[in-house]
Amino acid sequence: MSANYILRRLFWAIPTLIGVAILVFVLVRVVPGDPIAMMLPPGATAEDVGRLRALYGLDAPIPKQFVAWMGDVLRGNFGTSISLREGVVRLVMSRLPATLELVIVAVAVACAFAALAAVGAVYFRGRWPELVVDGLSGLVLAIPDFLWGLLFVLVLGVLLPVLPISGRIDPTLDFNPATGFYLAEALLRLRWDAFADLMKHILLPALALALPLAAALTRVLKGSLIDAMNQDYVTLVRVKGYSRARILWRVALRNALIPTVTLTGVQFSFLIGGTVLIEYIFSYPGIGNLAIAAVNQRDLPLIQGLVLTFAVLFILTNLLVDMAYSILNPRVRQS
């Protein structure tokens, strides 16, 4: 994949982001409710309302508001949150690392489950382990992630309290990270106590996100492995004396990963948006929880900033998927 291709993709991302900005700007203003009125006490006067509307620029015509907002966005200023009275960029960047770590752990768990299940099903093709994998993947896929979250809270948090069901880290733990990426920093600083505690807190929400994804990946990877096992190059290595397990793990799996990587990348983008309910259920301090608070308070600047953040993450994720696809598929790289 050439640098020119990457630059072209980034260039065409600009009109996409502008379209998203226009859409969210219009939608949040046609929804009933006045965010300024929600900030003021019941006895506030019309002058108080007008003063706050002028402070946040909501007294100007909508086209003028949009032009002013886009000018600020291009300068890296997404405005000030109406409900939290903090800069939107500061709020989003303080929560984004938590969500990214949650999604990365969920995708890693899903990929591990899917690889083991798909390879096992193909290795025991036509026997009872394949039927078990197919049945479980269908069952898991039928249950949405938020229901898995509720089940985990009930069973593993209330009935059998073996794991924490809220927060990101034990507040009594002596760990003061310099960045928002707690897991990565705990590893780099060799703080195994902090890393273990962070994993305890992130495990249940990550599992809730990972299970439906693992089921979908298992089905795709299994089908790709079956196709790969019927190719000529597999027949060649089989003649060379490779065992069935070695063929699956070291030969067929690499080629079967191509469609799986594409699906994983697309689902990664959706998982970032899908963390909203999971973070709310587990009181996890990410941008999903922040999004719910912004919608409840009708915090227009914060909603706009969060939607643009989701759009940027979606575009970057698709670009990374294309790069991974070209690495796995030499024909794409040569073209």
N, C-alpha and C positions, 0 to 999 in steps of 0.2 A: 504494500500500500504506500503510494507516494505521498510526499508532503503536499503536493498540489491538490491531491484528492481531499486530504484533511482540511486544507484551507478552504476548498470549495464547500465542504460540508459545514464548516463554521460560518462561512459567508451566508449560505442559504438558511442558517439557523436564525439570522437576524430578522427576516420578515416573519418567521414563525413566532419569535418572541414578541414582536410588535403586535401581531394578531392576538396572541394570548393576552397581552397587556390591554388592548382595546376591549376584548371580550370581558375580562374580569372587571375592568374599570366601569363598564356599562352595567354589568349584572349586579355588582354590589350596590349600585345606586338606584336600581329599580326595585330592589327588595324593600318591602315595607319596614318602617322603623327609623327612628332618628337617633344615631349614636350620641349626638350631643345632649339630647334630652335624657339619655340614660346615665350620663355623667353627673347631671345636676340634681340637687335635692328637690323634693316636691314643691317647695316654696320659691323656686328660682323665677326671676322675672324675665320678660322678653329681652331686656337689655343684656342680662347675663347670657342668655342663649345666643344672641347676636354677637356678643364679644367672643365667645368660644368658637362660633362658626367662622368668624373672621380670623381667629388665631390659627385654625387648621385649614384655612383656605376653602371652606365649604360654602361661603357666601357668593362666590363667583359663578358665572355660567359654567355648565359642565364641559363644553369644549375648552374653555380657558383653564379649568381645573386640570384637564387631561394634559394640555400642553405644558403647564407648569410642573405637573407630576413627572412627565416624561423627561423634561429638562433636568429635574433633580435626580431621576434614576440614572441618566447618562453620566451624571457626576458622581454616582455611587451613593446617593442619598435617597433612601426609600421612605423618608418621612419619619414621623414620631408616632408611636402607638398611642391611640386615644385612651385606652383603658389602663395601660401599664406605664404611660408617661416616659417611655424609653425609646431610643432609636430602634427602628425596625431591623436594620442591619445587625446591630448589636444583639438584639433578641434572637434573631434567626441563627446567627453564627454561634451563639452560646448553646443553642439546643441541637443544631444540625449534627455535630459529632456523635451525640448519643444515638440519634436515629440511624446514622450511617453504620455505627458499630453494631446496632441491633440487626439491621438488614444484612450486613456482611456475615455475622454469625449465623443468622437464619439460612442464608444461601449456602454457607459452608456445610451446615448440618444437613440441609436438603440434598445437596450434591453427594455427600457421603452415604446417606441412606439410599439414594437412588442408584448409585453405582453398585453398592453391595446387593441391593434387591434385584436390579436388572441383570447383573452378571450371574447371580445365583439362579434366577429364573431361566436364563438361557443355558446355563451349565446343566441344570436338571430339567431340560425341556421335555415336555410330555409326561412328567412325573408329578407327584403331589406337591413338591416345593413350588413349582410354577403356578399351580392352582392357588396355593396360599398367597403368593405374591400378587397375583391378579385380583384375588378377592379382597385382600387388605388394601390394595391401591385404590380399588373402586370404592370401598367403604370410606377410606380417609378422604378421598377427593370429594365425596358427597357432603362432607361436613365443612362449613366455612371456618376460616381461621378464628373469627371472634368467638364462635361456639367452642372451639378447642380451648381458647383462652379462659372462658367461663368454666369449662370442665376442669381445667388445671387448677384454677383458683379454688373451686369447690373441693376437689379430691386431694390435691397435693398441698393446698394452702390452709384448708379448714379442717377437713376430716383427718387427713394424715399430714400434719404441718412439717414437711421435710425441707421445703424450700421457701424463701421469702417471696411474697406476692406483690410487693410494692417497692417503689424507689429503684435507685440505680446502685447504691452502695450503702453500707452500714454507716450512719452518721457518726458513730462513736469510733470508727476506725481512723487512725492517724495516717491519713494519706491526702496530701495537698498537691494535686496535679497542676502542672503549668499550662496544660492545654485541655481541650474538651474531650480528647481521645483517651479516656481513662484506661481502657484495656491495653492499648498499644504502649502507653506510657508506663503502666505497671510492668509490662514485659521488659521494656528497655531499661527500667530502673531495677529490675530483678526483685520487685516487690511481690513475692509469691503469695503473701497473705492477702494483699489487696487484689491481686489477680483472681485468687480463689473466691473471694467475696463478690467481686464483680461478676464472675461466671455464675455464681449462685443466683444473683439477682436477674441476670439476663437470660438464663436458661429457659425458664417457662415461657416468657413472651417470644423468644426465638423459636422454641419448639412449636408454639401455636402458629407462627408464620410459616415455619418450615414444612410442617406435615402435608398440607395440600400441595405445596410446590414439589415436595419429594414424590408424591403420588403421580403428579403430571410428568415429572422428569423420568420416573421409572418407566412409564408407558412409552414415552418417546425413545428413551435409550434402549429399552428392550427391543422395540421394533427395528431400530438402527443396528443393533448387535446381530439380530437374526439375519438381516440383509447382508451385513458384513461377513458373517460366517459362511455365506453361500458364494462369496467371491473367489476368483481364481487365486489371488495371492494367499488366501487362507488355505486353500487346497495345497498350494506349494509348500507352505511352512508345515502343514500337517504331514506331508510326505517326508519332510526333513526330520520328523520325529518329535516335533513339539507336542507337549501335552495339551489337553483341551483347556485346562486352566491357564496355562501360559499363553495360548493363542488368544483367549478372551481378554486377559489383562494387558498383554504386551503388544498385541497386533490388532485385533478387531476393535478394541475399545478406543484407540486413537482416532480411527476413521469414523466410528459411531458417534464421537463427541461433537461433530460439526453441527448437526441439527439441534443437539442438546444445548450447545453453547448459545445458539441463537435464542432458544426458548428461555434459557436462564437469564440472558441479558434483558429480554423483554419483561420477564417476570420481576427482575430486580427493580426496574422502574416502577412497576405496579406495586411492589412490596413497600416502596418508600411512601406511596400514597396510602397503602393498606395498613400502615402502622398506626393510623389515626385511632381506630377502635381499640387495637391491642394496647397502645400506650395509655389510653384512657382506662382500660380495664385494670392494667397493672400499675397505674400511677407512675408510668415511666416518663422521665422528663425530657422528651424529645419534641421535634417540631409537630408531631401528630397531636400531642396533648396541647401544644401551643395553638394549633389550628382550631381545635374545639373551643378553647377559651376565646379566640378571636371571633369566631362565628357567634358564640353566645353573647358576646359584648358588642357585636356588630362593629368591630374595630376595622374600619375601612383600610387605613394604611397598612396594618398588619396582615390583613387578608390578601391585599394586593401583593405585598412582599413575599408572602408564603407561596402564592400561586406561581409567581415568577421563579421562585426558587425551585419548585417542583418541575417547572418547564425546563429550566437550565439543567437540572439533574437528569431529566429524561433524554435530552439531546446529547449530553455528554456520555450517558450510558450507552445509547445506540452507537455512538462513534467508537467507543471502546469495544463493543460487540463486533463491529465491522473489522476492527483491527485484529481481534482474536480470531475471527473467522478466516481472515487472510493468512494468519500464521498457521492455522490448522489445515487449510486447504491451499496447497502450492499453486493450483491453477488460478485461483483468485489473485494470489500475490503476483504471479507472472503477468496477469492482464493489467 
